[in-house]
Amino acid sequence: MTHTVTRLFDNYSHATRAIDELGALGIARDDLSILGNRGDDATMTNGAHAGHDHGVDDVNDHGDLDRGASTGAVLGGVGGLLAGLGLLAIPGLGPIVAAGWLAATVTGAGIGAAGGAATGGIVGALKNAGHSDEDANVYSEGVRRGGTLVSARVPDGQVAQVEDVMQRYNATDATTRGADYRATGWDRFDENAPAYRSDAGLDDRRTGAGI
C-alpha cells in the first residue's frame, strides 16, 4: 500500500533539502511534490541552495522567488524535480512555485506556463491524497501564510523513515500549527481571505498577525 506523507516547512531551503534527502532514500521524482508561497521570499534561494553544505541551523538563504523559479534549471534535487518549478496562481494562495504530482492534482493538468491560472483547490487535492479535512485545511493555510509544503507518496514500510527525514529539517506539526491558528480565531482555509503580507516575520506566519 502507498501512504502520502505531507509536511509544512517555514523555511523554503529546509523543504528543498528534505526533498534532496528523500531522493537519496530512493523516493522517485514522480512521487514527490513541493508548493512554496511567494510570501516566503526571504528564505527562497536565487537559483541555488544557499548554505547547502551546512547544517540545517546554519541555513541563511536570500534571494527572489521569481528569479529562483525562472532559473530553476540550475537547482538540484531528485532527478531535476526542483528544476521543473513553475509559477502557479491557485485560489486562496496567489502566485506560488510548485512542482510534482500535488501541483498537477491541484491544477487538474500540470503546472504549465509560468503565471498560468490554476483550477481546482488545494484542500480537495490534499484530501484526495488521503489527508483529513483538518490537516488539509491547516496545510493549505500554512502555504497561504508563506510556508512550503512537501508531499511524498511512499510504501507503508517507508513512512516512518520519510517522517524522520522531514522532521530533521524542521517540519511543523499540523496539529500544533492548527492550534496556533485557531488561537487567533482561524477556523479553516478560506480562498477569499486577504493575501499574506510578504514582509511578515516567522511568528506572524504562525499566528496570522502578518495577514
C-alpha positions as CSV (number, residue, x, y, z in Angstrom):
1,M,0.0,0.0,0.0
2,T,1.0,3.6,-0.6
3,H,0.8,6.3,2.0
4,T,1.1,10.1,1.5
5,V,3.3,11.9,3.9
6,T,3.0,15.7,3.8
7,R,4.7,18.3,6.0
8,L,4.8,22.1,6.1
9,F,8.1,24.0,6.3
10,D,8.5,27.6,7.4
11,N,11.8,27.8,5.6
12,Y,12.0,27.0,1.9
13,S,15.6,25.8,2.0
14,H,14.7,23.3,4.7
15,A,12.0,21.9,2.4
16,T,14.2,21.6,-0.6
17,R,16.9,19.9,1.4
18,A,14.4,17.4,2.8
19,I,13.5,16.6,-0.8
20,D,17.1,16.0,-1.7
21,E,17.4,13.5,1.2
22,L,14.1,11.8,0.2
23,G,15.5,11.3,-3.2
24,A,18.7,9.8,-1.7
25,L,16.4,7.3,0.0
26,G,15.1,6.2,-3.4
27,I,11.8,8.1,-3.4
28,A,11.1,8.7,-7.1
29,R,10.7,12.2,-8.5
30,D,7.1,11.3,-9.7
31,D,6.2,10.6,-6.0
32,L,7.4,13.9,-4.7
33,S,5.8,17.4,-4.8
34,I,6.6,20.9,-3.5
35,L,4.5,24.0,-3.2
36,G,6.0,27.2,-2.0
37,N,4.3,30.6,-1.3
38,R,5.8,33.8,-2.6
39,G,5.4,35.1,0.9
40,D,8.5,33.1,1.8
41,D,10.7,35.3,-0.5
42,A,13.1,36.0,2.4
43,T,14.0,32.3,2.6
44,M,13.9,31.5,-1.1
45,T,17.2,31.0,-3.0
46,N,18.1,32.8,-6.1
47,G,18.6,29.7,-8.2
48,A,20.9,27.7,-5.8
49,H,20.8,26.1,-2.4
50,A,22.5,28.7,-0.2
51,G,24.3,27.0,2.7
52,H,23.7,23.6,1.0
53,D,26.8,22.1,2.6
54,H,26.0,23.2,6.1
55,G,23.7,22.0,8.8
56,V,20.0,23.0,9.0
57,D,20.7,25.5,11.7
58,D,23.3,27.2,9.5
59,V,20.9,28.0,6.6
60,N,20.7,31.7,5.8
61,D,19.1,32.0,2.3
62,H,18.4,35.2,0.5
63,G,17.0,35.9,-3.0
64,D,13.9,36.4,-5.1
65,L,11.4,33.6,-5.7
66,D,10.5,34.8,-9.2
67,R,14.2,34.7,-10.2
68,G,14.6,31.3,-8.5
69,A,11.7,29.9,-10.5
70,S,12.9,31.3,-13.8
71,T,16.4,29.9,-13.3
72,G,15.2,26.6,-11.8
73,A,17.3,24.6,-14.2
74,V,20.3,25.1,-12.0
75,L,18.5,23.6,-9.0
76,G,19.3,20.0,-8.0
77,G,17.0,17.6,-6.3
78,V,15.5,14.2,-7.2
79,G,16.3,13.9,-10.8
80,G,15.5,17.6,-11.5
81,L,12.2,17.9,-9.7
82,L,13.2,21.4,-8.5
83,A,14.4,22.2,-12.0
84,G,10.8,21.8,-13.0
85,L,9.5,24.5,-10.7
86,G,6.9,26.7,-12.3
87,L,4.7,29.6,-11.2
88,L,1.0,28.9,-10.5
89,A,-1.9,31.1,-9.4
90,I,-4.0,29.0,-7.0
91,P,-7.3,30.4,-5.5
92,G,-6.6,31.5,-1.9
93,L,-2.8,31.2,-2.3
94,G,-1.9,33.6,-5.1
95,P,1.3,33.1,-7.1
96,I,3.3,30.1,-5.8
97,V,6.1,28.0,-7.2
98,A,5.2,24.3,-7.5
99,A,6.4,21.0,-9.0
100,G,5.3,17.4,-8.8
101,W,2.2,15.4,-8.6
102,L,0.3,17.5,-6.0
103,A,0.7,20.6,-8.2
104,A,-0.7,18.6,-11.1
105,T,-3.6,17.4,-8.9
106,V,-4.4,21.0,-7.8
107,T,-4.4,22.3,-11.4
108,G,-6.1,19.3,-12.9
109,A,-3.4,19.2,-15.6
110,G,0.1,20.2,-14.5
111,I,2.0,23.4,-13.8
112,G,2.1,24.6,-17.4
113,A,3.4,28.0,-18.3
114,A,4.6,30.5,-15.7
115,G,1.9,32.7,-14.4
116,G,-0.9,30.4,-15.7
117,A,-4.1,30.3,-13.5
118,A,-4.8,27.0,-11.8
119,T,-8.2,25.3,-11.5
120,G,-9.3,23.1,-8.6
121,G,-8.3,23.6,-5.0
122,I,-5.5,22.7,-2.7
123,V,-7.8,21.4,0.1
124,G,-9.5,19.0,-2.2
125,A,-6.2,17.8,-3.6
126,L,-4.8,17.1,-0.1
127,K,-8.0,15.3,0.9
128,N,-7.9,13.2,-2.2
129,A,-4.3,12.3,-1.3
130,G,-5.6,10.8,2.0
131,H,-5.3,13.6,4.4
132,S,-8.0,14.5,6.9
133,D,-10.2,17.6,6.4
134,E,-8.5,19.2,9.4
135,D,-4.9,18.6,8.2
136,A,-5.8,19.6,4.6
137,N,-7.1,23.0,5.8
138,V,-4.1,23.6,8.1
139,Y,-1.6,22.7,5.4
140,S,-3.4,24.9,2.9
141,E,-3.5,27.8,5.4
142,G,0.2,27.3,6.1
143,V,1.1,27.7,2.4
144,R,-1.1,30.8,2.2
145,R,0.8,32.3,5.1
146,G,4.2,31.9,3.4
147,G,5.1,28.2,4.1
148,T,6.3,25.5,1.8
149,L,4.6,22.1,1.5
150,V,6.3,18.9,0.7
151,S,4.4,15.7,-0.1
152,A,5.8,12.2,-0.7
153,R,3.9,9.1,-1.8
154,V,5.7,6.2,-0.3
155,P,5.2,2.5,0.6
156,D,3.8,1.9,4.1
157,G,7.1,0.4,5.1
158,Q,9.0,3.7,4.4
159,V,6.5,6.1,6.2
160,A,8.5,6.3,9.4
161,Q,11.7,6.9,7.6
162,V,10.3,9.6,5.5
163,E,8.7,11.3,8.5
164,D,12.1,11.2,10.3
165,V,13.7,12.9,7.3
166,M,11.2,15.7,7.2
167,Q,11.4,16.2,11.0
168,R,15.1,16.6,10.8
169,Y,14.6,19.6,8.5
170,N,12.2,21.3,11.0
171,A,8.9,20.3,9.5
172,T,5.9,21.7,11.5
173,D,3.3,19.6,13.2
174,A,-0.1,20.1,11.7
175,T,-1.9,19.6,15.0
176,T,0.3,22.2,16.8
177,R,0.2,24.7,13.9
178,G,-3.6,24.3,13.6
179,A,-3.9,25.1,17.3
180,D,-1.8,28.2,16.8
181,Y,-4.1,29.3,14.0
182,R,-7.3,28.6,16.0
183,A,-6.0,30.6,19.0
184,T,-6.2,33.7,16.8
185,G,-9.7,33.0,15.6
186,W,-8.9,31.0,12.5
187,D,-11.4,28.2,11.6
188,R,-10.4,26.8,8.2
189,F,-8.7,27.7,4.9
190,D,-10.6,30.4,3.1
191,E,-9.6,31.1,-0.5
192,N,-11.2,34.5,-0.3
193,A,-9.1,35.6,2.7
194,P,-6.7,38.5,2.3
195,A,-3.4,37.7,0.8
196,Y,-0.5,37.0,3.1
197,R,1.8,40.0,3.7
198,S,5.2,39.0,2.4
199,D,7.1,41.2,4.8
200,A,5.6,39.5,7.9
201,G,8.0,37.6,10.2
202,L,8.1,34.0,11.1
203,D,6.0,34.4,14.2
204,D,3.4,36.3,12.1
205,R,3.2,33.3,9.7
206,R,2.5,31.0,12.6
207,T,-0.2,33.2,14.3
208,G,-1.7,35.1,11.4
209,A,-0.7,38.5,12.7
210,G,1.0,39.4,9.4
211,I,-2.1,39.0,7.3
